Amino acid sequence: MAGCAIAQPFILNAFTKLASNWFPQNEEALASGLLTMSMFVGFTIVMFATDFILAHYRDMGALKQGMDAILYIYGILALLSMVMFILFF
C-alpha cells in the first residue's frame, strides 16, 4: 500500500511532464488532456475485460482459474507497458 502511495505522484505527474517535453506550448493542454483521458479509458477497458473473462470461467465453474487468468493477463500487460514506457520515455 505504501508503494502505491509513493508511486501515485509520479504516475499522475507523468502526463504533464510528457506533454511539456514533447509538444509545443500551444498543444500542451490538449496533449495533457488526451493522456489523462487515456487513463480513464484504460480503467473502463479493464473493468469490462474483467467481467468478460470471469463470465467465461463462471460457466466452467472455475472462478479461481478465472482470477488466476486475470492476474496473469494484467501482470503481463503491465510488464510490457512498463518496458515500453522505459524505452520510449
Secondary structure, 3 states (H helix, E strand, C coil): CHHHHHHHHHHHHHHHHHHHHHCCHHHHHHHHHHHHHHHHHHHHHHHHHHHHHHHHHHHHCCHHHHHHHHHHHHHHHHHHHHHHHHHHC
